[in-house]
Amino acid sequence: MNLLDPKREIFLIFVGSFNDEYNQGFTLYQFDPEGKKIFLKNQTTKAINPIHFQFSKTNQFLYAACAQTPLHGTIASFEIDLQKADLSLISIQDSKGSIPCYVSIDEAEQFAFTANYNSGNIASFPLRDIGHLNPAKQSIQHIGQSIHPERQNEPHIHCIVTDPNNEFVFAVDLGTDEIISYRFNQKDGLLQSNPHSTEIFPPGSGPRHMIFHPNRTWVYVITELSNKVHFFDLSSDGKLIAKDSCNSLPETFNGESYAADIVIDPSGKYLYASNRGHDSISIFHISDHDGHLIFIGNVSSEGKFPWSLDINVHGNFLMVANQHANNVVIFKRNSSNGFLSKYIEINDVESPVSARFILQPRNE
């Protein structure tokens, strides 16, 4: 078989890089699982330091949160050419804050949201039907602090997502140890300025990323500073009900580590978390009965300072971006027990912090 065989599955890999020189962008690769090969396809710096990005549901567009400079952030949209493995810049807007580190799209794909980490505020952006970002329509500033003397002396929002019913927006604030939810008006894209609910974490936790289970009612949050995964039920009125928490590190580990990302496999049976410092990926089994987590163990991330995690559409590969090792590692995933084994790596990319798969369409 060869790459032109329409029956052969080929993936595109999009990698976003971030460094203190503010000169990095996207690198695109083609991944041939059967041939166990990776090919460099394209690079662009039209969006600087894309810390986090998301695809549209059709994979036609890419939206990125970009730390252009220490004081200026932007949100960018690109059109994706899946056949040519190329990105074309459509629009770029001021993020209304500094160091935007997360971007998400509402369920109807009419509005984009960003979390500005350094400035501690969120912003919403109307979308046109061709992936064009309009200027920010609203910005909401968080206030407060928590106990960590360096990381929590002011708000630092690290994640923003809508609930599966598109009724609420959740802002995950590492700096104040809170997740604040806002009612979302789907018609005009505005958030009700008064919070709908506030979930308070133990002091010094540092909540970072939040993800919904495929069943739409279980919620998992990873805390960067306390290295835990917290489990919640989502109530019918859009509030988080705390159920449990699990350590993402082995009990025998006493070093410095900062949890980063979480991802759930397509079957909803396994959850994975990245640990920067311990330089590992935690593996959890998700109880089919009640959603509680069972810690299975950790595997090496095969690099230093792992940031993002992603699982391909079939659930048979998991990918991690190791920022300080300048590599992206793809693991083969055992769907029956969740175990990971290194399959192949990309080692020619600088400071990767976000990496995602897309299945490349094949010509019949």
Buried (B, 14 or more C-beta within 10 A) or exposed (E): EEBEEEEBBBBBBBBBBBBEEBEBBBBBBBBBBEEEEBBEBBBBEBBBBBBBBBBBEEBBBBBBBBBBEEEBBBBBBBBBBEEEBBBBEBBBBBBBBBBBBBBBBBBEBBBBBBBBBBBBBBBBBBBEEEBBBBEBBBBBEBEBBBEBEEBBEBBBBBBBBBBBEBBBBBBBBBBBBBBBBBBBEBEEBBBBEEBBBEBBBEEBBBBBBBBBBBEEBBBBBBBBBBBBBBBBBBEEEBBBEBBEBBBBBBEEBEEEBBBBBBBBBBEBBBBBBBBBBBBBBBBBBBEEEEBBBEBBEBBEBBBBBBBBBBBBEBBBBBBBBBBBBBBBBBBBBEBEEBBBEEBBBBEEBBBBBBBBBBBBEBEE
